């Protein structure tokens, strides 16, 4: 036990975070790559913006959310690294299968399978990281892990743009052997392959000792009901924190889905151009935002504000409102990109902080399950509805694809103030609950 506890806050603990970060980044590359290929997929398959939004959101969410809860139960009782590794192999293969799709239904099915694999990652990863770090350093560790969201989304844009430019040559090589693929299909093959490289590193991770445990009966149904009881008792924190993050994440996912198309349609940028520029913006602001949030939160916690993550999340939502609305009214492309960067900087604050506060108030034997429930709600609302609400606003309210940016601004103007209110409600309840727990 002493040897296991020596890993807490150690260099190896940070190595574990980096490996999990890479898995998170890869999952977002596979998840977001479709947003850069909207135009060719739309043309080849004859799809509307709404149908494309279903491929980006609902198809992925369909099983990602529902499988997360039972997989969270498994993560709380079985090997978390093996669960993550298995999921990694599934979603990498599924991404490659997207390249074999020739119809909307086939691509929809492959995207569903990507969600099945990725459902294994974050509940188990949050639980592992929480066991490697004390409360005073947990926000930084989880924020570092959460930079994988921005790194992956940014790499999807940067590498996706490069892959699109390179795909023609690969397609010509396949054609020599009588295999004919569209360029966008080649891109799916290329981004699905790196999962095989990361697999051995994930399976080689050491499981930390499970700390801050309560009682587990061994009866699955009894433990599940007990978990529901804990969640119900602490709903004053769980509900507003999870819904508050859902609101900010909705704007984030909608931006990742439609900002590339906005620049291609309105400013006539090419896919490789916006892929590189937006990708660098997402990576830079995402890393800076997540790590700034982690340090600010831990700084507040050390100084007695144990609800520090909630305070930082609330102010981030406030500061994101203006740039989220303003970018679509700017006539200069670089000014619009800068406004989006400022918005993304603040929008990334809650990604690592919400898990930090939830892990802090949750017993160890329920952490992965609570994380899965949190992911269920956030992904269902943010990814399942975010891109589609923006697309539907453009398709059915403006009736003009050139207004996709204005549609994103309207949605942001509505949901970000809701996030502020929810997090303000959560703050005093989180403080009261955390003061009752030891460090």
N, C-alpha and C positions, 0 to 999 in steps of 0.2 A: 504493500500500500504506500509506503514511504517513497519507493521508487516511482510509482505512478504519480503521486502528488508532486514529485519534483519537476514534472513536465509542466505544471501550471505556470502560465506567464513566461515560459522558457522560450529559447530560440526554436526548439522543435515545435512548440505550439504555434509559433508564427509561420513555420514551414507548412504545417497542416493547413493554416488559413490560406496560404498562397496556392497550394494544390487545389483546395476547394474553390478558391477564387477563379483559377483557370477553368475548372469544370463549369462554374457559373458563367464565365465569359463565353465558353464554347457553346453552352446551352442557348445563350442569347444570340450568338452568331447564327446558329441553326434556326432559332425562332424568328429573327428579324430580317433574314436575308431576303425574304419575299418582298419586303417593302421597297427594295431598290429595283425590283423587276416587274413592277406593276404594269408598265406600258407594254412590254412584249408579251407577258402572260395574258393581259387583257385582250390584246390583238389576236393572239394565236387561239385562245379558247373562247373568244367572244363574250367577255364578262363585263358586268357593270361595276361601278365603284362599290356598291353595296355587296355584291357577290365576292369581290376581292377582300372587302373588310371581313367577311365571314371566314375566308381562308386565313387571314391574318389573326383573327380573334377567336370566333366561336369554335372553329374546327380544332384549334389547339386546346381551347379551354374545356371542351366537351368531356374528356376523360382526365385531363390534368387536374381539375378541381376535385372530381368525385373520387379518384383513386388516391389522392393525397391523404385523406383521412385514414383509410385502412393501412396505407403504407407508413403513415406516422405511428400507428399502433405497433407495426412491425419494428420500426426504428427505435421505439422505446424499449424493446425487449430482445432484439436480435442485433447482429452485426450491422452497424450503420455504414461502414465503409463498403461492405459487400453489396448492400442495397444500392448505394450510390453508383458503384462500378457497374452493376447489372443494368441500371437505368441508363448510364452513359452509353453502353454498347447498343441498347435499343434505340435511343434517339439519334445516334450517329447513323445507324443503318437506315432508320426511317427517313432521315434527311436525304440520304442518297436515293431512296425509293421515290422521293418527290420528283427526281429527275426522270423517272420512267413514266410519269403521269402524262396522259394525252387528253384527258377530259377533266371537267370540273370535279366530278364525283371521285375520280382516282386521286386527284391532288388533295381533295378534302380528306379522303381516307388516310393518305400518307401523313398529312398534317395532324390528324387525330393520333396516329401512332407516335409522332414526335412528342405530343403532350403526354402520352402514356409513359414514355421513358423519362421525361424531365420531371414528372411528378415525384420521383424518388429523391430528388436532390436536396432542396432547401430544408424540408423538415428535419432530415437526418443531419445536414450540415449545421444548422442552427444548434441542434442538440450537442453535437461534437464540440463546437466552438465554445458553447456555454460551460462545458466541463473542462476546458483547457484554460479558462481565464476567470479571474475574480470579478466581482461586480464593478470595481473601480476601473478595470481595463476592458471590460466586456464590450462597451459601446465602440471603442476603437477597433477591436478585433472584428466585430460584426460589421462595422462600417467598411473596413478593409475588404472583407469578404464581399460586401455588397457593391464595391466598385466593379465587380465582375459584370454587373448589369450594364454599367456605362461602357466598360471596356469591350464587352461582347457586342453591344448595340453599335458602338463606334467601329469596331472591327468589321461588323457586318456591312457597314457602309463603305469603309476604306477598302477592305479586301474584296468585298462584293463588287465594287466598281472596278478593281483591278481584274477580278475573275471574269467580269463581263467582257472587258477588253481582251482578255486572253482566251476566252471560251471559243472564239471563232477558229483559232488555230487548233484547239483540241477537237472541235467538231470536224474539221477537215481531216484530222488524223484518223478519227473514227470512220469517216466516210470512205477512206481507202480500204477499210475492211468490211464495207457494206453496211455499217451501222450509222444511221442518220438521226441526229439529235438537234434540237433547237439550242441556241446559245444558253438560254436560261436553264435548260435541263442540265447542261454541262456544269453550270455554276452550282447546282444542288449536289452533284457528284463531288465537286472539289471541296465544298465546305463540310460535307459529311465525313470525309476521310480522317481528319485529325483526331477524332474520338479514339481511334485505335492506338494512337501514340500516347494519349493520357491514361489509358486504362491501367497499365501496370503500376503507375505511380499511385493511383487511387487505391488499388487493392493492397499496396504495400504499406499504407498508413497504419499507425498503431491506434487502437481504440483506447480512449482515456477512461479512467475510472469514473463511474457515474456518481456525481456528488449531489448533495442536497436532496436526497431521496426521501420519499414517504413510504407508505406500505403498499405492496403489490400482492394481491391475493393469489395470482396465478390463474384465476378464473377470468377469461377474456370478457365475458358479458358483465360480470360484477365490476371489473376494473373500468370498463367503458362507462358504466352507469356512475361509478364514483368520480370519474373524470368529468362527466357532464355536471355533476353536483358542484365540483370545484369551479368549473367555468361559470355556472349560474351564480354562485356566490360572489364571484369577482367580475360580474358583468359590467359593473360601473366603470371598470378600466378597459376590459376587453372590447366592449361594444364601441365606445367612442374612439379608441385608438385605432382599431381595425377599420372602422368606417372612415375615420379621418385620413388614414393612409390610402384607403381606396380612392378617395377623391383626388388626392395629389397624384396617385399612380395613374388614374384615368387620363389626366392631362399628359403625363409622361408617355404612356403607351400610344395615345392618339397622336402626339407629336412625332414619335419614332415612326409611326405608320404613314403619316401624311406630309411631313415637312419635305422629304425628298421630292414627292410629286408636286408640292407647291412650288418649289424652285424650278422644277422642270417645266411646269405649265406657265407660270407667271413670268419668270426671269429667263426662260429658255436655256437653262443650264443643261448640260448633258449628264447622263447617269454617272459616268466616272468622275466628273467635276463635282457634283453635289455629293457623291459618295465619299470622296476624299475630304472635302471641306466640312460636311456635316459630321462625318465620322471623327475627324480630329476635334471638332467642337464637342461632340458627345463624350469622347474619351477624356479630353482635358477638363471640361467643366464637371464631368461626373466624378472623376478621381478627386479633384480639388474639393468639390461639394461634399462628397461622402466623408473624406478624411477630416475636413474642417468641422463637419457635424459631429464626428466621433470625438475629436479633441475638445470641442466646446461642451459637449454633453458630459464627458468624464471630468472636465474642469469644474463644472457645476456640481457634479456628484461629490467630488472630493471636498468641495466647500460647503457641503451640507444640503444642497438642493438635489435630493435623491431622485426627484422626478425630472431631472435635467433633460433626458431625452424628449419628454413631452414639451418642455419649454422651447427647446430648439426647433422641434418640428412645427410648432405653432407659428413661430416667427418666420420660419422658412416659407410657410404657406402664404403668409401676409406679403412677404417681399417678392414672391413669384407672380403675384396678380398683375401688376403693371406691365412687365415685359411680355407676359403670356398673351395679353390683350393687344399690346401696342405693335407687335411685329408685323401683323397683317396690314397695318395702315401705313407702313413705311414704304416709300417708293424706291429706295436704294437697296440693292440686293445685299450688300455687305452690312449695312445698318440693320436690315432685317435679320441676318444671320447672327449679328452681335446680340440683338435683343433675345433671340432664341437661346443663345448661349447663357445669358444672364438668367433667364427663366429656368433652364436645365440645371444650372448651378444650384439654385435653391430647391428645385423639385427633387433632386437626389438626396437632400438631407434626410428625409424620413425613411429611406429605403433600409438603412442599417439601424436606425434608432428605434423604429417600431419593434423589430425583433428583440432588441436589447431590453426594452421595458417589459415585453411579454415574457421573455426568459427570466427576468428578475422576479416577477410575481408568480411564476408557475413552478410547482414541484417538479423535480427531475423526471419522474416516471410519467409525466404528462407533457413534457416540453415539445417533443416531436408532434404529438397529436394536436396540441394547441397551435403549433406552428403550421400544421397542415390545415387546421380550421381557418387560421388567419390567411393563409395562401388561397384557400378555397374562396373566401369572401373577396379578397383583394383582386385576385385574377379574374373571378367571374364578373365583378363589377368593372374593373379597370381594363383588362384585356378583352373580355368578352363583349363589353358594351362600348368602351371608349372609341375605338376606331370606327365602329358601326354608327354610333350616334353622330360623329363628325361627318361621316360619309352621307348619312341620311339627311342631315341638315343641308349639306351641299346639294344632294340629288333632289330633295323634295321641298325644301324651303326656298333656297336660292334658285334651284333648277339650272345651275351653271357650274361646271367642273372647275372653272377659273376662280370660284369663290371658296375653294377648300380651305384656304388660310383664314378667311373671315369666319367660316364655320367653326374652325378650331378655336378662334378667339372668343366666340360666343359661348361655347361649351366651357372654356376656362373661366370666363367671367361668372358663370353660374356656380361651378363646382368648387373652386378654390375658397371662396368665402364660407361655403359649407364646411370645408375642412378646418378652417380656423375656429369656427364655433364648436365643432365636435372636440377638437383638441383642448380648447379652453374648458370644456366640461370635464374632460379626463384628468386635467392637471391636479386639482385638489384631491381627487380620489386616489390617484396614483401615489401622491405623496403620503397620504395616510396609510395606504397599504404597505408601502416600502419601508416606512418608519417602524413597522411591526416586525420586519424581517432582519436577521443578522446580516452582516457584510458577507 
